[in-house]
Amino acid sequence: MNGLEAEFAGAVAVLQLNAAEPENLALMEAYGVRGHPALVVVDENGRVAARFVGVIEEAVLREAVMGDGN
């Protein structure tokens, strides 16, 4: 994750939330985070482009961030 965060610096914002912190619950609920670890990719229009629960491969995350070109 950190490697991709550095690679896409300036083009992608990365937020890491602690599920145990009460102030994060509303945001997690808003994006449908039900388990952890979880990762939500939100597009430039604020829509959820991808949602993952559990550990994911870097290639899968990269594809979700890059989109399908449409």
NORVENRA-V401580 format. One record per residue. NEAR is the number of other ideal C-beta (glycine too) atoms within 10 Angstrom. Layout:
NEAR, NEAR
//
This chain:
12, 7, 9, 14, 12, 9, 11, 14, 10, 5, 8, 14, 9, 13, 8, 9, 16, 8, 12, 8, 9, 6, 8, 15, 13, 9, 12, 16, 10, 10, 14, 11, 19, 10, 9, 13, 13, 17, 19, 19, 17, 15, 11, 9, 6, 6, 8, 12, 14, 16, 15, 15, 14, 9, 7, 15, 8, 10, 8, 12, 16, 13, 13, 17, 17, 11, 12, 7, 4, 3
//
